[in-house]
Each structure stands twice: as C-alpha cells, then as structure tokens.
Amino acid sequence: MSTQSSNRRLSPQVISQDIDALNGLGAIPNYETARIEATSKALQAAYQAMIMQQQAETERQAMYRATVNAARLAEWNFHNAVLAMKEVVRGQFGSDSDEAQAVGLKKKSERKRRVRAKVVSA
C-alpha cells in the first residue's frame, strides 16, 4: 500500500464506502486480526471518534458563521453612524467648512467644475 497524504479531506463518497465496509464487517462472525488498528473494537472507536470530530467541526462552523454575521452587522452599524455624523457636520457647519473637510468630506469650493465641451463648427 502506498503512502497517502492525510493533509487533504476524504471525499464523502470514500467515507460512505468505509462506513458500508464497517457495517459489512458485522456480517463476518469469525473476523480476527493481529493488526491492532484493524480490530473490530479499534474500527468502532475510530468511527466514533470521526463522528464526534465531524459534529464538533459542524458546531464550530456554525459559530464561525454567526461570528462573521455579527462582525458584518457591526461594520454596517459603524459605517451608518459615520455617515450620519458626516450629515450632521455638513448641516451644522456647511458644505464648504473646514469641519466638513476634517471628517473627510470635500469642500464645495474645491470641487472641480464641469468643463463643457466646445462645439467646433465647420
């Protein structure tokens, strides 16, 4: 048997086949082996460990998604609060004030005027 990399996940199909093989082992009443990792007890223990780790992974993924959603919501709340603050500064001090520029708004007097295209008559 060749050396296999355990860095990648097994496909669900391979795991399903392994579970079917474990269940099929129950139909062999006189199964015995000298290999410790291939005994019925070891196989059952490995199966239970896999199920427990998969369940823990699923729970952590759900917690991660909830945390990501909470962070996204907090980012939007902060962004909306900053937009409200900019509106207040614009309303209180005016669009052309140094205060408006201090919070990241462009002064009205510093905006570029639109340049009209000259019509060339022939």
C-alpha positions as CSV (number, residue, x, y, z in Angstrom):
1,M,0.0,0.0,0.0
2,S,1.4,3.4,-0.9
3,T,1.8,6.3,1.5
4,Q,-1.2,8.5,1.5
5,S,-1.4,12.2,2.3
6,S,-3.6,13.0,5.3
7,N,-3.4,16.7,4.5
8,R,-6.5,16.7,2.2
9,R,-10.0,15.7,3.2
10,L,-11.5,12.4,2.1
11,S,-14.5,12.7,-0.3
12,P,-17.9,11.9,1.2
13,Q,-18.1,9.0,-1.2
14,V,-15.0,7.4,0.2
15,I,-16.2,7.9,3.8
16,S,-19.6,6.4,2.9
17,Q,-17.8,3.4,1.4
18,D,-15.7,3.0,4.5
19,I,-18.9,3.1,6.7
20,D,-20.5,0.5,4.5
21,A,-17.4,-1.7,4.8
22,L,-17.5,-1.3,8.6
23,N,-21.2,-2.2,8.7
24,G,-20.4,-5.2,6.4
25,L,-17.8,-6.4,8.9
26,G,-20.6,-7.1,11.3
27,A,-21.7,-9.9,8.9
28,I,-18.4,-11.7,9.4
29,P,-18.7,-13.5,12.8
30,N,-15.2,-15.0,12.9
31,Y,-13.2,-11.9,11.9
32,E,-9.8,-11.8,13.7
33,T,-6.6,-9.9,13.0
34,A,-3.2,-9.4,14.5
35,R,-3.2,-5.8,13.4
36,I,-4.3,-3.7,16.3
37,E,-5.7,-0.8,14.2
38,A,-7.9,-3.2,12.2
39,T,-9.7,-5.0,15.1
40,S,-13.4,-4.6,15.4
41,K,-13.0,-2.5,18.6
42,A,-10.4,-0.2,17.1
43,L,-12.6,0.3,14.0
44,Q,-15.6,1.2,16.1
45,A,-13.5,3.5,18.2
46,A,-12.1,5.2,15.1
47,Y,-15.7,5.5,13.7
48,Q,-17.0,7.1,16.9
49,A,-14.0,9.5,17.0
50,M,-14.7,10.5,13.4
51,I,-18.4,11.2,14.1
52,M,-17.5,13.2,17.2
53,Q,-14.9,15.3,15.3
54,Q,-17.3,15.9,12.4
55,Q,-20.0,17.1,14.9
56,A,-17.5,19.4,16.6
57,E,-16.5,20.8,13.2
58,T,-20.1,21.5,12.3
59,E,-20.7,23.3,15.6
60,R,-17.6,25.4,15.1
61,Q,-18.6,26.2,11.6
62,A,-22.0,27.4,12.8
63,M,-20.3,29.5,15.5
64,Y,-17.9,31.0,12.9
65,R,-20.8,31.9,10.5
66,A,-22.6,33.6,13.4
67,T,-19.5,35.5,14.4
68,V,-18.9,36.6,10.8
69,N,-22.5,37.8,10.6
70,A,-22.2,39.7,13.8
71,A,-19.0,41.4,12.6
72,R,-20.6,42.3,9.3
73,L,-23.6,43.8,11.1
74,A,-21.2,45.8,13.5
75,E,-19.3,47.1,10.5
76,W,-22.5,48.3,8.8
77,N,-23.7,49.9,12.1
78,F,-20.4,51.7,12.4
79,H,-20.5,52.8,8.7
80,N,-24.1,54.1,9.1
81,A,-23.1,56.0,12.2
82,V,-20.2,57.7,10.4
83,L,-22.5,58.7,7.5
84,A,-24.9,60.2,10.0
85,M,-22.1,62.1,11.7
86,K,-21.0,63.5,8.3
87,E,-24.5,64.6,7.5
88,V,-24.7,66.4,10.9
89,V,-21.3,68.1,10.3
90,R,-22.5,69.2,6.8
91,G,-25.7,70.5,8.2
92,Q,-24.2,72.2,11.3
93,F,-21.1,73.8,9.7
94,G,-21.9,73.8,6.0
95,S,-20.6,72.0,2.9
96,D,-17.7,74.5,2.5
97,S,-16.3,74.4,6.0
98,D,-13.0,73.3,7.5
99,E,-15.0,71.0,9.8
100,A,-16.5,69.2,6.9
101,Q,-13.1,68.7,5.4
102,A,-11.8,67.4,8.8
103,V,-14.3,64.5,8.7
104,G,-13.3,63.5,5.2
105,L,-15.8,65.5,3.1
106,K,-14.6,67.5,0.2
107,K,-15.1,71.3,0.4
108,K,-17.7,72.6,-2.0
109,S,-15.3,75.3,-3.2
110,E,-12.6,72.7,-4.0
111,R,-14.8,70.6,-6.3
112,K,-13.8,70.7,-10.0
113,R,-16.2,72.5,-12.2
114,R,-17.5,70.6,-15.1
115,V,-15.8,71.6,-18.3
116,R,-18.2,72.0,-21.2
117,A,-17.1,70.6,-24.5
118,K,-16.7,73.3,-27.1
119,V,-18.6,72.8,-30.2
120,V,-16.5,73.2,-33.3
121,S,-18.4,74.4,-36.3
122,A,-17.1,73.6,-39.7
